[in-house]
Amino acid sequence: MNLLFTLKLILRGWWRNKLFFAVAVISLSVGLACTNLLLTYFVHDYFIEQNNPDKDRIFALRQDNFFEEGQKVTFALGDIPPQIQKEVPGVESFLRLQTYDQPLVWVGKQDYTDLCLIGADSTLMDFFPPRLIAGDLKQVLTVPDKIAVSRRVAERLWGDENPLGQEMRITASTETRIYEVAAVWEEQPQAFLKMDLLTGLGPDFWGGVPFLKLRKGTDPEQVQRAIRQNEGIATMKPGDTQYYVEPLSELYFVQPEGSNQQPLPFLQQSPVQLLYVGLLAALLVLFVACCNYVNMNLSRLWQQLKMIHVEKLMGGTIQEIRMQLFGDVFLTVLLSFLFSLLLIHDVLPLFNSILGSRLQMSFFFSGQILPLLFLVFLTLSLVPSWYASRRLV
């Protein structure tokens, strides 16, 4: 049997069992959508800053919260990180972030209250570099009254207009200032910072969220001990609190006892147990979808058993019949896989809003997730066809 004739047989079998085939495709599409979405969510939120080459050298500077026992806060006075860089060996650079609680943003006569504004040192480019698409981010971080916006926010505020040079009036911390848009960046998948607007630190900055970048080969435990042993580096309550130099995972993996952890809305934080539950659910759904499709496919093929015997009598070899069965399953799974992507595209905004993720559709086609999805596709293509061929041929 040539390829064209095999394809005709497969399509003819689909047409004869239209209702059965439609149910199989719909159920398999839903199962694949759930599996692919949960699997991608796990990879996206578990491997935050995966493409950052300096990820393993970036650490959060935290200290005990004397207001609540057992809790750590990611906070330091404004002069502490520069002092640590100067006096503690192994510290290459520092980054301080200033957050603004519910800023009121005016663009023309329209106001917005749901935008996240942060201020940062000029070293931001060395820690969590945004992918710049227009303007000069260094100018934003060093020149007063300059601001950068994400592409998504720029499209929301100005539509198709060029955002560079546009003015924004922002009221934050009881102060109102006029900013000029000087840069636009593109939000990256797996970004640690969740920000809509970015500006430099103002002269009134007195403290915020600190990060340290250590030199290659530096032991963070040694840096932590050196900070604690330096009596000139003050904590919030000298004698009762101490500093911790901790990896980024301590911030973005939220533990079950979330009440004892400091909420940081401008950082990507994911419940670590929910990630593992999502991964387990993805594997279980894949197993159930595979078993369900095997049963449905066998039920349909039993009805075609007479045709298979006819093909044998007409000279069809076992290998050709098995290739026909594989082609039937392969094309069905391929069609269901494409439908599952359309379904994911529709439910992704709701999924992100429920779980607080920033998963983008483009991430499904990235180098991290595409091989995994291809493995899921192969599993659902090979297992049912192999099992059916062993039972029927």
ABEGO torsion letter per residue (X at the ends): XBAAAAAAAAAAAAAABAAAAAAAAAAAAAAAAAAAAAAAAAAAAABBGAABAAAAABBBBBBBBAABBGBBBBBBBAAAAAAAAAABBGBABBBBBBBBBGBBBBBEABBBAABBBBBBBAAAAAABBBBBABEBAAAAAABBGBBBBBAAAAAAAAEABBABGBBBBBBBGGBBBBBBBABBBBBBBGBABBBABBBBBBAABAEBBBBBBBBBGBBAAAAAAAAAABAABBBABBGABBBBBBBAAAAABBBABAAABBBBAABBBBBAAAAAAAAAAAAAAAAAAAAAAAAAAAAAAAAAAAAAAAAAAAGBBAAAAAAAAAAAAAAAAAAAAAAAAAAAAAAAAAAAAAAGBABBAAAAABAAAAAAAAAAAAAAAAAAAAAAAAAAX
